[in-house]
Each structure stands twice: as structure tokens, then as C-alpha cells.
């Protein structure tokens, strides 16, 4: 049976790069709309877009590093999908919820946070497991 683990990692890296670019584009759109090139002023739309992008940048790289490490440690393909899908879906849901209202928790935001944390917890435990056994 062929091992497509590197291709699987590539799919999740590619999807998360697209998510990040979309979130960055939304910030730029709002900056042009408000003519605010730094900060967010009092504009809720710019603030929400900025928070969605910044939070994505905080969590996504660490999750992808975990995914790459699992590939390098020859973790099973199913585990790569579990971690990659949870991270990607978590980041999408969190960005959607945060973009709608950064001041309040929304169900997509909470679910996205939990999925992101779960993906990182599973990746961390699995990395330790495969590295030490």
C-alpha cells in the first residue's frame, strides 16, 4: 500500500495558507474602506477582520508544525487526517465566528477554538508517542 502522508500534509498546509490569505485580504479590504492603514480605530468591521487574521496567525503555524512532525515520525495517515481536518475546520469556524462579532463568543468561534486546541493536543501527544516509542 502506498503512503501518501506527505501529500496529505500538503493538502492541509495548502488549505490553511488559503484561509490565511483570505483573512489577510479581508483586513486589507477593510483598511481601504476605512482609510486606516494602522490600527483599527473605532471600526468594528476592521477590528473583527483584524482579530480573525491575527488569531489565525497565532494558532495555524504551530498546528502545521505538529502535522509535519507527525509525517516525519511516520504517524498513520488516519492520524494526519484527524489532526489536519480538526485544525482546518477549527480555524475556519473560529474565523467565521470571530469575523461576525469579536466582542462576544459565538458558537462557531467556541467550536473552532475547541477543534484547534484538540488538534494541537492530539498532535502533541502523538508526537511524543511516536518519538519516544
N, C-alpha and C positions, 0 to 999 in steps of 0.2 A: 504494500500500500504506500502511495506517495505521501510525503509530508509537505503540506502547503502552509506551514506555520509562518514563514516569512511573508508570504503573500497575504495571509490573514492580518498580520501586524500592519502591513502596508495599507490595507483597506481601512483599518481603524485610524491610522495616522492620517491618511488622506481625508477621511470624513471629518476628523477633528480639526484639520487645517482649514477645510472649507467652512466649518462652523465659526472658527476664529476670524477668518477673513470677512464673513458676513457680518459678524458682530462689530468688527472694526469699521466696515463700510457704513453701518448704521450710525456709529459715532460721528464719522465724517459728514454724513448727510445732515445730522443734527447740528454739527458745528457750522456748516454752511448756512443752514436755515436760520440759526440764531446769531450768526456772525461772532461767535465766541470761539476763539482758537485755543484758549487755555481755560482750564476750569470748567464749571458747568453753570455758573451764575445761578439764577433762580428758575431756570427752565427744567421742568420735570421730565420732559421727553429726553433732553440731553443727559440729564442726571441718570435716568433709568438705563439708557443705552450705554452710557459710560460704565455704570456699575456692572451691567451684564457682561461687557467685554473684559473689564478688569478682573472680575471674579473668574471668568473662563481662563484667562491667562494665568491666574494663580493656581488653578487645580489641574488643568489639562496636561501640561508638560510632565508633572510628577506621575500622573496616571499612565501616560505613554511610556515613560521610562520604565515603569513597572511591567508594562506589556512587553517591551523589548527585552527586558531582563528575563522574563518568563520564556520567551522564544530562545534566548541564548542558553537557558538552563534546560532546554528540551522538554518544557512542560507540554502536556497533552493539548491537542488542537481545541478540544471542547473547553478547556480552561481558558485558552486565549480568547475564544468567543464570549465566554461568560464575562470576563474582565473587560474586554473591548466593547461589548454591547452595553454593559451596565454603565461604563464610563461615558460612552457616546450618547446614549439615551438620557443619562443623568445630566450631562452638560446641555443637551437640547431643552429638556424640561426646565432646568434651572434658569437658563437664559430667557425662555419664554415667560416664565413666571415673574422673573425679576424685571423684564422689559415692560411688563404690564403695570407693575407697581413696586417700586423699590422700597417704599416706606413700610409696606406690610408684607407679611408672609402669605403666600398663595399656595394652594395645593400643588401646582406644578413645581413651584420653587422648592417646597419642602421635599417632594418626591425626588426631584433632581438632586438635591443635596444628599439625601439618603442613598440614592443609587451611586453617586460619585464616591461617597465615603465607603460604601460597601465594596465597590470595585477596587479601591485602594487597599482596603483591609484584606480582601481575598488575595490581591496581588502580593501584598507584604507577607502574609502567612505562607503563600505558595512559594515565593522567592526563598524564604528561609527554609522551607521544607526541602525544596529541590537542591538548594545549595549545601545543606547540611546532612542530607541522607544519601 
